[in-house]
Amino acid sequence: MRQQLFQPDVLDNVEHNAEDHIEQLFFKANNLSPLNQCLYTDVKSYLVDNILTKVDRMSMAVSLETRVPFLDPDLVELAFKLPDRFKVSENQTKTLLKKVASKYIPKKAIYRPKEGFSIPMKHWLNTEFSSVVDELLDTSKIRADGVFQASTIERLKTEHRKGVANHSHILWSIVVFQDWKVRRLEGQI
């Protein structure tokens, strides 16, 4: 997708692939089991760079002090020492934690499908934000900028709007970039 999305001269100026730091973390943990390698990579990337940042910002926005007791260093160290079968068993994750919790919490609250807190961006790009998408991802503007390949962006927009594919993550990222560029680089605040 990167090859299709960016103009060739933009790609030539990219010094590192976006996924390089993930691979480095994964290989840094090569002395661990494959499961622990993945967990280590998640803890050092997705957790700190995404989840904890969101929790901190959202809780502070409403003056709420949050805690992450399962990230106590001693508990994390213990978790990495546990055999993999206590973490994942068949199609179940957090095996040991759920078994212990089921003694104190109703099982229906523990053994249920995971629910995220995502926003309906897929829908909003076609409704509430449709005009923003049209304005910021206008084909002539995209061509003039010389960063993205206009034909790819147009294809992604069309597929998304027709329901052929969900390109909300890519489209929203480009909308945010384009808005930032207009506001900060072009000085139209």
NUDO-969888 format. One record per residue: residue in three letters; residue number from 1; z, y, x of N, C-alpha, C in turn. Coordinates in pm, 1 decimal. Example, Ala and Ser with C-alpha at 12.3 -4.5 7.8 and 13.67 -1.06 7.14 Angstrom:
! NUDO-969888
("ala",1,(780.0,-569.0,1319.0),(780.0,-450.0,1230.0),(780.0,-330.0,1320.0))
("ser",2,(708.0,-225.0,1285.0),(714.0,-106.0,1367.0),(787.0,3.0,1290.0))
This chain:
! NUDO-969888
("met",1,(0.0,-119.3,83.0),(0.0,0.0,0.0),(0.0,125.3,87.2))
("arg",2,(71.6,120.7,197.4),(77.9,236.8,286.9),(-61.9,274.8,334.6))
("gln",3,(-142.9,174.7,367.0),(-279.0,200.4,415.0),(-364.0,265.2,306.7))
("gln",4,(-342.4,224.9,183.2),(-418.9,279.8,71.2),(-368.8,417.7,29.2))
("leu",5,(-241.6,441.9,48.9),(-178.2,561.7,-2.3),(-198.7,684.4,85.6))
("phe",6,(-186.1,667.1,216.6),(-192.4,781.2,307.5),(-330.0,795.9,371.1))
("gln",7,(-363.9,919.7,403.1),(-486.5,947.3,477.8),(-472.7,885.2,617.3))
("pro",8,(-581.7,836.7,675.1),(-574.9,771.4,806.6),(-510.0,857.0,915.7))
("asp",9,(-538.8,987.0,920.2),(-480.1,1070.7,1025.8),(-329.1,1088.5,1007.3))
("val",10,(-281.1,1078.5,883.8),(-136.7,1083.8,859.5),(-72.5,956.8,914.0))
("leu",11,(-135.0,843.3,885.2),(-82.8,716.2,936.2),(-81.0,712.6,1088.5))
("asp",12,(-180.7,773.7,1151.1),(-186.3,776.6,1297.6),(-68.6,852.0,1358.3))
("asn",13,(-10.7,944.0,1282.1),(101.2,1024.3,1332.1),(238.8,966.4,1299.1))
("val",14,(241.4,853.6,1230.5),(368.8,789.9,1199.0),(413.7,711.3,1321.8))
("glu",15,(531.1,747.7,1373.6),(580.7,684.6,1495.4),(643.1,548.3,1468.8))
("his",16,(707.9,533.3,1354.9),(777.7,408.2,1323.3),(744.6,366.3,1181.9))
("asn",17,(741.6,236.6,1160.7),(727.0,186.4,1025.2),(859.2,205.1,952.5))
("ala",18,(852.4,226.5,823.7),(973.1,249.4,743.2),(1069.2,131.7,750.3))
("glu",19,(1015.6,12.7,767.0),(1100.8,-106.0,765.6),(1154.9,-145.4,903.5))
("asp",20,(1121.5,-72.1,1008.6),(1166.6,-107.5,1143.7),(1317.6,-118.6,1154.8))
("his",21,(1391.7,-23.3,1097.6),(1537.9,-28.2,1111.8),(1597.6,-148.6,1039.7))
("ile",22,(1534.5,-193.4,931.7),(1581.6,-312.2,859.9),(1562.1,-435.9,947.2))
("glu",23,(1445.4,-447.8,1007.3),(1419.3,-561.3,1095.6),(1513.9,-561.6,1215.2))
("gln",24,(1541.7,-443.3,1270.1),(1634.1,-434.4,1383.2),(1773.4,-481.2,1344.5))
("leu",25,(1820.5,-440.1,1228.2),(1951.8,-485.1,1181.2),(1953.0,-635.9,1160.9))
("phe",26,(1847.2,-688.0,1100.4),(1838.8,-832.2,1074.0),(1845.0,-910.6,1204.8))
("phe",27,(1768.7,-868.0,1304.1),(1766.8,-940.6,1431.3),(1893.2,-917.7,1513.4))
("lys",28,(1959.9,-805.7,1489.8),(2087.4,-780.1,1557.1),(2191.2,-884.6,1516.2))
("ala",29,(2178.8,-935.7,1395.4),(2272.5,-1034.9,1342.3),(2219.8,-1177.3,1357.0))
("asn",30,(2134.6,-1200.7,1455.0),(2070.3,-1333.5,1467.7),(2167.3,-1445.4,1504.1))
("asn",31,(2290.6,-1412.0,1540.5),(2389.4,-1516.2,1568.3),(2458.5,-1564.9,1440.6))
("leu",32,(2427.9,-1503.4,1327.8),(2487.7,-1539.7,1200.1),(2397.6,-1634.2,1122.6))
("ser",33,(2451.7,-1694.0,1018.0),(2370.1,-1778.2,929.8),(2264.9,-1690.2,863.0))
("pro",34,(2156.6,-1748.5,815.1),(2054.5,-1667.2,746.9),(2112.0,-1583.9,631.6))
("leu",35,(2204.2,-1641.9,553.9),(2266.0,-1566.9,445.1),(2345.6,-1449.1,500.3))
("asn",36,(2426.1,-1471.6,603.4),(2504.9,-1363.2,661.1),(2417.6,-1259.1,730.2))
("gln",37,(2304.4,-1301.0,783.1),(2209.4,-1204.1,839.3),(2164.0,-1107.6,729.8))
("cys",38,(2130.7,-1163.2,615.1),(2086.7,-1080.2,502.6),(2200.4,-990.3,453.9))
("leu",39,(2319.4,-1045.7,443.3),(2433.8,-967.0,398.4),(2465.9,-855.2,497.1))
("tyr",40,(2460.8,-886.1,624.8),(2486.0,-785.3,728.3),(2384.2,-671.6,716.6))
("thr",41,(2258.9,-708.9,700.2),(2152.2,-609.1,688.3),(2174.4,-521.9,565.3))
("asp",42,(2211.6,-583.6,453.8),(2240.1,-508.5,331.7),(2357.9,-412.4,349.9))
("val",43,(2465.1,-460.7,410.3),(2583.9,-377.4,430.3),(2550.8,-257.0,517.5))
("lys",44,(2473.1,-278.8,622.5),(2443.5,-172.6,718.3),(2328.9,-81.1,674.8))
("ser",45,(2257.0,-117.4,569.3),(2144.8,-33.5,525.2),(2158.9,5.7,379.0))
("tyr",46,(2125.3,-82.4,289.7),(2121.6,-51.5,146.3),(2256.4,-1.5,94.3))
("leu",47,(2363.3,-66.0,136.1),(2495.6,-26.3,87.6),(2530.8,114.9,133.0))
("val",48,(2522.9,141.2,262.9),(2564.6,271.9,314.0),(2461.0,381.2,289.0))
("asp",49,(2334.4,346.4,292.7),(2229.5,446.9,277.2),(2193.4,476.2,131.9))
("asn",50,(2238.9,392.3,40.0),(2196.1,407.0,-98.3),(2314.7,401.1,-194.5))
("ile",51,(2370.7,284.2,-210.7),(2471.7,261.7,-313.6),(2595.6,348.9,-294.4))
("leu",52,(2654.8,347.0,-175.5),(2777.3,424.3,-153.5),(2752.2,574.5,-162.4))
("thr",53,(2635.0,616.6,-120.1),(2599.6,758.9,-129.8),(2591.7,800.9,-276.2))
("lys",54,(2527.8,718.2,-358.0),(2516.5,749.5,-500.7),(2653.7,752.3,-567.3))
("val",55,(2736.0,652.4,-537.6),(2870.2,647.6,-596.9),(2948.3,772.8,-557.9))
("asp",56,(2942.5,810.0,-431.0),(3016.6,926.4,-383.4),(2969.2,1053.8,-452.9))
("arg",57,(2839.0,1074.1,-459.0),(2785.4,1196.8,-520.3),(2815.6,1204.9,-669.2))
("met",58,(2797.6,1093.5,-738.9),(2819.6,1095.2,-883.1),(2967.5,1109.0,-916.6))
("ser",59,(3053.6,1043.5,-841.4),(3196.9,1054.6,-870.8),(3247.8,1194.1,-837.3))
("met",60,(3203.2,1250.0,-725.2),(3246.5,1384.5,-688.3),(3191.6,1490.6,-784.6))
("ala",61,(3077.7,1464.1,-843.4),(3019.0,1558.7,-938.8),(3107.6,1578.1,-1061.1))
("val",62,(3190.1,1476.8,-1090.2),(3280.8,1486.6,-1204.8),(3426.7,1482.4,-1159.5))
("ser",63,(3449.4,1516.5,-1032.7),(3584.7,1521.4,-974.6),(3660.2,1390.2,-991.1))
("leu",64,(3590.2,1281.1,-970.5),(3650.6,1148.5,-980.5),(3659.7,1087.6,-841.5))
("glu",65,(3777.7,1047.1,-803.9),(3798.3,983.6,-673.6),(3778.6,833.1,-691.7))
("thr",66,(3686.6,774.9,-619.7),(3659.8,631.1,-633.3),(3705.5,556.7,-508.8))
("arg",67,(3724.6,427.7,-525.6),(3763.8,340.0,-415.8),(3672.6,218.0,-415.8))
("val",68,(3656.1,160.0,-299.9),(3575.3,38.5,-286.8),(3661.5,-69.2,-219.0))
("pro",69,(3752.7,-130.8,-295.2),(3847.9,-224.6,-235.1),(3782.9,-345.9,-168.9))
("phe",70,(3666.6,-387.8,-216.7),(3601.3,-502.8,-155.1),(3537.4,-468.2,-21.4))
("leu",71,(3542.0,-342.2,17.6),(3488.9,-301.9,147.5),(3600.2,-276.2,249.2))
("asp",72,(3718.6,-318.8,216.4),(3826.6,-313.8,314.5),(3779.8,-392.2,437.8))
("pro",73,(3792.2,-334.5,557.5),(3739.7,-401.4,677.7),(3789.9,-544.9,696.2))
("asp",74,(3916.7,-570.2,667.5),(3969.8,-706.1,682.6),(3906.1,-802.2,582.3))
("leu",75,(3883.2,-754.4,460.6),(3821.3,-838.1,358.5),(3674.7,-866.3,392.2))
("val",76,(3604.5,-765.9,441.5),(3464.7,-785.3,481.9),(3457.0,-885.7,596.5))
("glu",77,(3546.2,-871.5,692.2),(3549.4,-965.6,805.4),(3575.8,-1108.4,756.5))
("leu",78,(3669.7,-1123.6,665.0),(3698.1,-1254.8,608.0),(3575.6,-1310.3,535.5))
("ala",79,(3509.7,-1226.2,458.1),(3392.3,-1270.1,382.4),(3283.2,-1323.3,474.9))
("phe",80,(3264.6,-1259.6,589.8),(3162.9,-1307.1,683.6),(3202.5,-1439.5,748.4))
("lys",81,(3330.9,-1468.1,752.8),(3378.3,-1593.6,813.1),(3373.3,-1711.1,716.0))
("leu",82,(3370.1,-1681.8,585.7),(3367.5,-1788.8,485.9),(3237.4,-1868.1,494.4))
("pro",83,(3243.0,-1997.0,468.4),(3119.1,-2075.4,462.0),(3027.3,-2022.2,352.2))
("asp",84,(2898.2,-2034.2,373.5),(2799.0,-1981.9,278.3),(2817.9,-2036.0,137.2))
("arg",85,(2864.0,-2160.9,124.7),(2877.4,-2222.0,-8.9),(2980.3,-2149.7,-96.3))
("phe",86,(3070.5,-2073.3,-34.4),(3167.5,-1996.1,-111.7),(3109.1,-1863.1,-159.2))
("lys",87,(2994.0,-1828.8,-106.7),(2929.6,-1702.1,-144.1),(2817.0,-1724.5,-243.8))
("val",88,(2739.0,-1828.3,-219.8),(2624.8,-1859.6,-306.1),(2624.5,-2009.6,-332.1))
("ser",89,(2610.3,-2045.4,-459.9),(2606.1,-2185.6,-497.3),(2505.4,-2200.4,-610.9))
("glu",90,(2404.1,-2278.6,-586.6),(2293.8,-2294.1,-681.9),(2237.8,-2156.8,-716.5))
("asn",91,(2240.2,-2117.8,-842.0),(2187.1,-1986.6,-882.1),(2296.8,-1882.4,-898.3))
("gln",92,(2415.0,-1911.6,-851.8),(2530.5,-1824.3,-870.9),(2567.6,-1753.7,-741.3))
("thr",93,(2588.6,-1622.9,-749.6),(2634.9,-1547.6,-632.9),(2784.4,-1519.6,-648.9))
("lys",94,(2847.4,-1476.1,-540.5),(2990.8,-1442.5,-541.4),(3073.5,-1559.1,-594.8))
("thr",95,(3039.7,-1679.2,-553.4),(3099.0,-1801.3,-607.2),(3251.0,-1799.9,-603.3))
("leu",96,(3310.3,-1780.3,-487.3),(3455.9,-1783.7,-473.7),(3521.0,-1668.9,-550.6))
("leu",97,(3465.8,-1550.5,-539.2),(3521.1,-1434.2,-609.1),(3524.1,-1458.2,-760.1))
("lys",98,(3417.1,-1512.2,-815.0),(3411.0,-1537.1,-958.9),(3508.3,-1646.7,-1001.0))
("lys",99,(3523.9,-1746.2,-915.5),(3616.9,-1855.2,-948.0),(3760.0,-1802.4,-953.6))
("val",100,(3797.8,-1720.4,-858.4),(3931.7,-1662.0,-857.5),(3947.4,-1566.1,-975.7))
("ala",101,(3848.5,-1481.6,-997.8),(3856.3,-1383.5,-1105.9),(3865.8,-1449.3,-1242.9))
("ser",102,(3804.7,-1566.1,-1259.1),(3804.7,-1632.9,-1389.9),(3944.4,-1678.1,-1432.2))
("lys",103,(4038.8,-1679.0,-1340.5),(4178.4,-1709.8,-1375.6),(4245.8,-1592.5,-1445.8))
("tyr",104,(4191.2,-1471.0,-1425.9),(4255.9,-1350.5,-1475.7),(4170.8,-1269.5,-1574.3))
("ile",105,(4041.5,-1293.0,-1571.9),(3947.6,-1215.3,-1652.9),(3868.0,-1313.0,-1739.6))
("pro",106,(3838.1,-1275.5,-1863.8),(3758.5,-1366.2,-1948.8),(3626.9,-1406.7,-1881.0))
("lys",107,(3594.8,-1534.8,-1889.5),(3474.7,-1587.4,-1822.9),(3347.3,-1518.6,-1869.9))
("lys",108,(3343.5,-1478.6,-1996.1),(3222.8,-1412.2,-2047.4),(3198.3,-1278.8,-1977.5))
("ala",109,(3303.3,-1219.6,-1922.5),(3287.7,-1094.1,-1848.5),(3242.5,-1118.6,-1704.8))
("ile",110,(3264.9,-1238.5,-1655.5),(3231.7,-1271.2,-1515.8),(3093.6,-1335.6,-1504.8))
("tyr",111,(3068.9,-1433.0,-1589.7),(2944.0,-1508.3,-1582.2),(2845.1,-1455.3,-1684.5))
("arg",112,(2793.4,-1338.8,-1657.0),(2695.7,-1275.7,-1745.2),(2586.2,-1214.0,-1659.5))
("pro",113,(2472.6,-1184.7,-1718.4),(2364.8,-1123.7,-1639.3),(2407.7,-987.3,-1584.0))
("lys",114,(2358.8,-956.8,-1467.7),(2389.3,-830.0,-1403.4),(2317.3,-717.4,-1478.0))
("glu",115,(2385.7,-604.5,-1489.9),(2326.0,-488.3,-1554.1),(2328.2,-372.1,-1456.6))
("gly",116,(2215.0,-312.5,-1435.8),(2207.3,-198.9,-1345.8),(2231.9,-67.8,-1419.4))
("phe",117,(2227.3,39.2,-1344.5),(2247.0,172.2,-1401.0),(2119.9,255.2,-1384.2))
("ser",118,(2007.1,190.0,-1390.1),(1883.1,262.5,-1364.1),(1846.5,353.3,-1481.0))
("ile",119,(1773.4,455.4,-1448.1),(1724.6,546.9,-1550.1),(1584.7,500.6,-1592.7))
("pro",120,(1540.0,537.1,-1710.8),(1409.9,490.1,-1760.6),(1291.2,568.5,-1702.8))
("met",121,(1283.6,574.8,-1570.4),(1177.9,652.3,-1505.0),(1039.1,603.2,-1545.2))
("lys",122,(1024.6,473.0,-1558.1),(895.3,416.4,-1598.1),(845.6,483.4,-1725.8))
("his",123,(934.8,497.9,-1820.6),(900.6,559.3,-1948.6),(883.1,711.2,-1933.5))
("trp",124,(974.7,775.0,-1863.5),(972.5,921.0,-1851.8),(845.6,974.1,-1786.0))
("leu",125,(790.7,898.1,-1690.4),(667.9,945.2,-1624.7),(552.1,956.1,-1722.9))
("asn",126,(558.7,880.3,-1829.8),(453.3,884.8,-1932.1),(487.4,977.0,-2048.4))
("thr",127,(611.6,1026.4,-2051.9),(652.8,1111.3,-2164.7),(706.5,1244.7,-2112.4))
("glu",128,(837.9,1255.0,-2097.2),(902.5,1381.1,-2059.6),(847.1,1443.9,-1932.1))
("phe",129,(813.6,1361.8,-1832.7),(765.7,1414.1,-1704.3),(614.2,1405.6,-1688.1))
("ser",130,(545.1,1373.9,-1794.1),(399.7,1358.2,-1787.1),(330.4,1483.7,-1735.0))
("ser",131,(371.1,1599.1,-1784.9),(307.3,1723.5,-1741.0),(340.1,1753.9,-1594.4))
("val",132,(460.8,1718.8,-1549.6),(498.5,1738.2,-1409.5),(413.3,1649.0,-1320.3))
("val",133,(393.5,1524.5,-1362.5),(309.1,1431.1,-1288.1),(167.6,1486.1,-1279.4))
("asp",134,(115.3,1532.0,-1392.2),(-20.8,1585.9,-1394.3),(-34.9,1707.5,-1303.4))
("glu",135,(64.9,1793.9,-1305.1),(59.2,1914.8,-1222.9),(71.1,1884.1,-1074.0))
("leu",136,(172.3,1807.6,-1036.5),(198.5,1784.5,-894.4),(106.4,1680.3,-831.6))
("leu",137,(53.6,1589.8,-914.2),(-36.7,1487.7,-862.0),(-180.4,1511.7,-906.1))
("asp",138,(-213.0,1637.1,-927.6),(-349.3,1676.7,-961.7),(-443.5,1636.2,-848.0))
("thr",139,(-552.3,1572.2,-881.2),(-645.2,1518.9,-781.3),(-693.8,1625.3,-683.5))
("ser",140,(-727.1,1743.1,-732.7),(-777.1,1847.4,-641.7),(-667.7,1892.9,-544.5))
("lys",141,(-542.7,1901.8,-592.1),(-431.4,1939.6,-503.7),(-405.7,1831.4,-398.5))
("ile",142,(-410.5,1707.2,-442.7),(-386.6,1595.6,-350.4),(-493.9,1594.5,-242.1))
("arg",143,(-619.4,1613.7,-281.9),(-728.6,1617.2,-182.4),(-709.9,1733.3,-85.1))
("ala",144,(-674.7,1850.0,-137.6),(-658.5,1969.1,-53.9),(-544.0,1952.6,46.7))
("asp",145,(-438.1,1884.2,7.9),(-323.4,1864.5,97.5),(-358.5,1777.1,217.2))
("gly",146,(-440.5,1675.4,195.1),(-481.9,1587.7,303.7),(-377.3,1487.8,350.0))
("val",147,(-273.4,1466.4,269.9),(-169.2,1370.2,306.6),(-195.5,1234.8,241.0))
("phe",148,(-220.7,1237.6,110.8),(-241.2,1115.1,34.3),(-388.3,1097.7,-2.0))
("gln",149,(-425.7,974.5,-29.3),(-560.7,945.8,-75.0),(-562.8,963.0,-227.1))
("ala",150,(-636.5,1061.7,-271.9),(-638.9,1098.6,-413.6),(-682.6,982.5,-502.2))
("ser",151,(-775.5,903.2,-456.4),(-823.9,792.1,-539.8),(-713.0,689.8,-564.9))
("thr",152,(-630.9,666.0,-465.6),(-519.7,571.6,-483.3),(-417.4,626.7,-580.9))
("ile",153,(-384.0,754.7,-566.9),(-286.2,815.7,-657.3),(-339.4,814.9,-800.0))
("glu",154,(-465.6,844.0,-815.1),(-525.7,843.6,-949.1),(-522.0,702.5,-1008.3))
("arg",155,(-551.0,602.6,-928.0),(-546.0,462.8,-974.5),(-403.6,425.2,-1016.4))
("leu",156,(-303.1,462.0,-935.4),(-164.2,431.2,-967.7),(-121.5,498.5,-1097.8))
("lys",157,(-160.2,625.0,-1115.3),(-127.9,696.6,-1239.0),(-190.5,627.2,-1359.6))
("thr",158,(-317.7,592.4,-1347.8),(-389.4,528.4,-1459.0),(-327.6,393.9,-1494.3))
("glu",159,(-302.9,311.2,-1393.2),(-242.0,179.8,-1418.1),(-103.9,194.3,-1480.9))
("his",160,(-28.3,291.9,-1433.8),(106.7,312.2,-1487.6),(100.1,357.7,-1633.4))
("arg",161,(14.1,452.3,-1661.3),(4.9,505.8,-1797.9),(-49.1,404.3,-1897.9))
("lys",162,(-134.6,316.5,-1851.3),(-189.4,213.3,-1940.1),(-96.0,93.8,-1953.4))
("gly",163,(11.0,91.5,-1875.0),(104.4,-20.7,-1880.8),(57.0,-142.8,-1805.8))
("val",164,(-45.6,-126.8,-1723.1),(-98.5,-237.9,-1643.7),(0.8,-276.3,-1534.2))
("ala",165,(68.0,-175.6,-1477.6),(165.0,-198.0,-1370.3),(270.2,-88.0,-1375.1))
("asn",166,(386.0,-119.2,-1321.5),(492.3,-20.1,-1312.6),(491.7,37.7,-1171.2))
("his",167,(437.2,155.8,-1156.9),(431.6,224.0,-1027.4),(530.6,340.7,-1022.7))
("ser",168,(634.7,334.3,-1104.8),(725.6,447.8,-1116.8),(792.8,484.9,-984.9))
("his",169,(830.9,386.9,-903.3),(898.7,419.6,-777.0),(806.1,496.8,-682.2))
("ile",170,(683.6,452.7,-671.6),(588.8,519.7,-582.8),(552.2,656.8,-638.7))
("leu",171,(517.0,660.3,-766.1),(475.6,787.2,-826.9),(588.2,889.7,-822.7))
("trp",172,(710.5,848.5,-856.4),(820.9,943.4,-855.8),(847.5,994.4,-714.3))
("ser",173,(839.5,907.5,-615.5),(859.9,950.2,-476.3),(757.0,1054.8,-435.7))
("ile",174,(633.9,1035.0,-476.8),(528.2,1130.6,-441.7),(546.7,1261.0,-519.1))
("val",175,(587.6,1252.8,-645.3),(615.4,1373.6,-723.7),(725.6,1454.4,-656.1))
("val",176,(832.4,1388.8,-614.2),(943.7,1458.6,-548.4),(896.7,1520.5,-417.1))
("phe",177,(817.6,1445.6,-340.6),(764.4,1499.6,-214.9),(677.7,1622.6,-241.5))
("gln",178,(587.7,1612.2,-338.3),(498.4,1723.3,-369.6),(577.7,1845.6,-415.4))
("asp",179,(679.4,1824.1,-495.9),(761.9,1935.2,-542.5),(836.8,1998.8,-425.4))
("trp",180,(892.0,1914.5,-338.3),(959.9,1966.2,-218.6),(863.5,2046.9,-132.3))
("lys",181,(744.9,1993.3,-113.3),(644.4,2060.9,-30.6),(611.2,2199.5,-87.6))
("val",182,(589.7,2206.2,-216.0),(556.2,2333.0,-280.5),(672.2,2431.1,-265.2))
("arg",183,(793.3,2384.0,-289.5),(909.7,2472.7,-286.3),(949.4,2514.2,-144.6))
("arg",184,(947.2,2421.4,-52.7),(1001.1,2449.8,81.5),(894.4,2487.7,183.9))
("leu",185,(787.3,2411.7,187.3),(686.1,2438.9,289.8),(593.3,2552.6,249.7))
("glu",186,(566.7,2564.1,121.6),(476.4,2668.3,75.7),(553.2,2789.8,25.0))
("gly",187,(687.2,2782.0,25.3),(772.1,2893.9,-9.8),(769.1,2939.2,-154.1))
("gln",188,(734.3,2849.3,-243.6),(728.0,2888.4,-385.6),(856.0,2845.0,-456.5))
("ile",189,(966.3,2901.0,-415.8),(1094.0,2861.0,-475.8),(1117.0,2938.1,-603.6))
